[in-house]
Amino acid sequence: MSHAILKWVEEMGVEWHYVTPGKPQQDGFIESFNGRLRYEYFNKTLFTSSAS
């Protein structure tokens, strides 16, 4: 974790919550967003090659 971010959080009085590694259900909003992004973007994009 960046010390700058932690310092900013403390200075701003932001309530900080960690998502436990391996527990994505703790952040349903971002998981839902990621699912929609994959569906809307990747599933509708024609890839001609899997090589980068």
C-alpha positions in Angstrom: 0.0 0.0 0.0 1.3 3.4 -0.9 2.3 5.5 2.1 1.0 8.6 0.2 -2.5 7.1 0.0 -2.5 6.0 3.6 -1.4 9.5 4.6 -4.1 11.1 2.5 -6.7 8.8 4.0 -5.7 9.8 7.5 -5.6 13.5 6.7 -9.0 13.5 5.0 -10.6 11.4 7.7 -11.8 8.8 5.1 -13.0 5.6 6.5 -10.9 2.9 4.9 -12.1 -0.7 4.3 -10.0 -3.5 3.0 -11.3 -6.3 0.8 -9.9 -9.6 2.1 -7.8 -11.3 -0.6 -9.8 -14.1 -2.2 -13.2 -12.6 -1.1 -14.4 -10.6 -4.1 -18.0 -10.9 -2.8 -17.1 -8.2 -0.2 -17.1 -5.6 -3.0 -20.2 -6.5 -5.0 -20.3 -3.1 -6.9 -16.9 -3.5 -8.5 -17.5 -7.2 -9.3 -20.7 -6.3 -11.0 -19.0 -3.5 -12.9 -16.2 -5.9 -14.0 -18.7 -8.4 -15.2 -20.6 -5.8 -17.3 -17.4 -4.5 -18.7 -16.3 -7.9 -19.8 -19.7 -8.6 -21.4 -20.0 -5.3 -23.1 -16.5 -4.8 -24.3 -14.6 -8.1 -24.6 -17.5 -10.3 -25.7 -18.4 -7.9 -28.5 -14.8 -7.3 -29.8 -13.5 -9.3 -32.6 -10.0 -10.5 -31.9 -8.1 -11.6 -34.9 -5.2 -13.0 -32.9 -4.5 -13.9 -29.3 -0.8 -12.7 -29.6 0.1 -9.3 -28.2 
